[in-house]
């Protein structure tokens, strides 16, 4: 029988826009020698930041918010219920190769997850996602999960440089499953990763794909309001978060 090793996951492009408005009086007040800042350029920068923050929120979701117009994010790509539902047009209940791993730390360690046993839970999850040279190379953790892992490292911390000791850890690595992975905090101010969640990601199979013609750029020209002394500029982004190997990712809940 002919071998057809390539299957196709399909992801719908999602679209975002933010409006920048400047009134006629503001343009007059901010022109010529009286100009203090490039007003509309500054507002465009703010709009781009607003847009990036909105996209960041949706990248953590499952694509169902805002009437299904939001990006299909991590909650769908690395599901806590990976044996059901459809992702990228592929039925996870039918195709086991499209199921990510989903683990509860308390089940692995037989009780409450602490800084003393979190590495045991992480080892179990990381080892379950190994196939040949493929293994998780990024661990994206919420505040609680990150804090537990950080505590497990500080207990064995050995530093010979006083300056490094005063600064603490500048970067955290996880060594296991035959390789290393960066451990990144997704919490803190403005962080949107669930506090008790720790996602093990093989970045080889995950891609953030903005459209080349709409990647935080102006949509068309400036629009003149028909009944107001003002102009409006739209800043837009279109694209998707895609995955070509869901089985190589996993999520760990530490609570």
C-alpha positions in Angstrom: 0.0 0.0 0.0 1.3 3.5 -0.7 2.6 5.3 2.3 1.2 8.8 2.9 3.0 10.0 6.1 1.8 13.6 5.9 -1.5 14.6 7.4 -2.9 18.2 7.5 -4.0 20.1 10.5 -5.9 23.2 9.5 -6.0 26.5 11.5 -8.2 29.4 10.7 -6.5 32.8 10.5 -7.8 35.3 13.2 -7.9 39.0 12.8 -7.3 41.9 15.3 -7.4 45.7 14.9 -7.1 48.7 17.1 -8.1 52.3 16.2 -5.9 55.4 16.7 -7.8 58.7 16.6 -6.5 62.2 16.5 -8.8 65.3 16.3 -8.3 68.4 14.2 -7.6 70.6 17.2 -5.0 68.2 18.5 -3.3 68.2 15.1 -3.2 72.0 15.2 -2.0 72.2 18.7 0.8 69.7 18.0 2.2 71.1 14.8 4.9 73.6 13.8 7.3 74.9 16.3 4.8 74.2 19.1 5.0 70.4 18.5 6.2 68.6 21.6 5.9 64.9 20.3 5.0 63.1 17.2 1.4 62.7 18.5 0.0 60.2 16.1 3.2 58.1 16.0 3.1 57.9 19.7 -0.5 56.9 19.8 0.3 54.2 17.1 2.9 52.8 19.5 0.3 52.6 22.3 -2.2 51.0 20.0 0.4 48.3 19.0 1.1 47.6 22.7 -2.6 47.3 23.4 -3.0 45.0 20.4 -0.1 42.9 21.6 -1.5 42.6 25.1 -4.9 41.4 23.7 -3.2 38.9 21.5 -1.1 37.7 24.5 -4.3 37.1 26.5 -5.9 35.1 23.6 -2.8 33.1 23.0 -3.4 31.5 26.4 -7.0 30.6 25.6 -8.9 28.0 23.5 -10.2 30.3 20.8 -13.8 30.3 22.0 -13.9 33.9 23.4 -15.3 36.8 21.5 -17.7 34.6 19.6 -14.9 32.3 18.4 -13.0 35.2 16.8 -10.0 34.8 19.3 -6.8 33.1 18.5 -6.8 29.3 19.2 -4.1 29.3 21.9 -2.3 27.1 24.4 -5.5 25.9 26.2 -6.5 24.2 23.0 -3.1 23.1 21.8 -2.2 21.6 25.2 -5.5 20.6 26.5 -6.3 19.3 30.0 -8.8 16.9 28.3 -6.7 15.7 25.3 -8.8 12.6 24.5 -11.8 14.6 23.3 -12.6 17.6 21.1 -11.2 18.8 17.8 -8.0 20.7 17.3 -6.7 21.9 14.0 -9.6 20.1 12.3 -8.4 16.7 13.7 -10.6 14.7 16.1 -8.5 13.9 19.2 -10.9 11.2 20.3 -10.2 9.3 17.1 -6.5 10.0 16.6 -4.2 9.3 19.5 -1.2 10.8 17.8 -3.0 14.2 18.2 -3.4 13.9 21.9 -1.0 15.9 24.2 -0.1 14.7 27.7 -2.1 15.9 30.7 -0.9 15.2 34.2 -1.8 16.1 37.8 1.2 16.6 40.1 -0.6 15.2 43.2 -1.3 11.9 41.3 2.4 11.6 40.3 3.9 12.3 43.8 1.0 10.8 45.8 0.1 14.0 47.7 0.6 17.7 47.7 3.2 19.1 45.2 6.0 21.0 47.0 9.4 22.3 46.2 10.8 19.0 47.5 9.0 16.8 45.0 8.1 19.0 42.0 11.1 17.8 40.1 9.8 14.2 40.4 6.6 15.3 38.8 8.4 17.3 36.1 10.6 14.3 35.3 7.6 12.0 34.8 6.0 14.5 32.4 9.2 15.3 30.5 10.1 11.7 30.0 6.6 10.9 28.7 7.1 13.3 25.7 10.4 11.9 24.4 10.7 10.2 21.0 14.2 9.8 19.7 15.7 13.3 19.6 12.4 15.0 20.1 11.8 16.2 23.6 10.3 19.4 25.4 12.7 22.3 25.2 10.5 25.0 26.8 8.6 24.8 30.1 6.1 27.6 30.4 5.0 27.9 34.0 2.4 30.0 36.0 3.4 31.8 39.1 2.7 29.0 41.6 4.3 26.3 39.5 7.4 28.4 38.7 7.8 29.3 42.4 7.8 25.7 43.4 10.5 24.8 40.9 12.5 27.9 41.8 12.4 26.8 45.4 13.6 23.4 44.6 16.7 24.9 42.9 17.4 27.5 45.6 17.7 24.7 48.1 20.7 23.3 46.3 22.1 26.7 44.9 25.8 27.0 44.9 27.3 30.3 43.7 31.0 31.4 43.8 30.5 34.8 42.3 29.2 37.4 44.8 27.5 39.5 42.1 25.6 36.6 40.8 24.6 35.6 44.3 23.2 39.1 45.0 21.2 39.0 41.8 19.7 35.5 42.2 18.9 33.3 39.2 18.9 35.3 35.9 17.7 32.2 34.0 16.3 28.8 35.0 17.0 25.6 33.2 15.5 22.1 33.6 17.8 19.2 32.9 16.0 15.9 32.3 14.6 13.6 29.6 18.1 13.5 28.0 18.3 17.3 27.4 17.6 20.7 28.8 14.6 23.1 28.7 14.2 26.7 29.4 11.8 27.4 32.3 9.9 30.6 31.6 7.6 32.5 34.0 4.2 33.3 32.5 2.8 35.0 35.6 3.6 38.2 37.4 2.1 41.6 36.4 0.2 41.0 33.2 1.1 37.3 33.1 -1.7 35.2 31.7 -0.5 31.7 32.3 -2.7 29.8 34.8 -0.8 30.0 38.1 -0.8 26.2 38.8 -0.1 25.2 35.2 3.2 24.1 33.7 3.3 23.4 30.0 6.0 21.3 28.5 6.5 22.4 24.9 8.5 21.1 22.0 9.0 24.3 20.0 10.0 22.4 16.9 6.3 21.6 16.4 4.8 25.0 17.5 4.7 28.1 15.3 3.4 31.6 15.7 2.4 32.6 12.2 1.6 36.3 11.5 0.5 37.2 8.0 3.4 38.9 6.2 1.1 41.8 5.1 -0.6 42.3 8.4 1.8 42.1 11.3 1.1 45.2 13.5 0.8 47.5 10.5 -1.6 50.2 9.4 -4.7 48.9 7.5 -5.1 51.1 4.5 -4.7 54.9 4.8 -5.9 57.4 7.4 -9.7 57.7 7.4 -11.3 61.1 7.6 -14.5 61.1 9.7 -17.5 62.4 7.7 -19.1 64.3 10.5 -16.2 65.0 12.8 -12.9 67.0 12.6 -10.7 63.9 13.2 -8.8 61.2 11.4 -8.6 57.5 12.3 -5.8 55.0 11.6 -6.4 51.3 12.1 -3.5 49.1 13.3 -4.0 45.4 12.5 -2.7 41.9 12.9 -3.8 38.6 11.3 -2.4 35.1 11.8 -2.6 31.9 13.9 -0.8 29.8 16.5 -0.2 26.4 14.8 1.0 23.0 15.9 2.3 20.1 13.8 2.9 17.6 16.6 0.5 17.8 19.5 1.7 14.5 21.1 5.1 16.1 21.9 3.6 18.6 24.3 2.1 18.1 27.8 0.6 20.1 30.7 1.2 19.6 34.4 -1.1 20.9 37.1 0.6 21.3 40.4 -2.6 21.8 42.4 
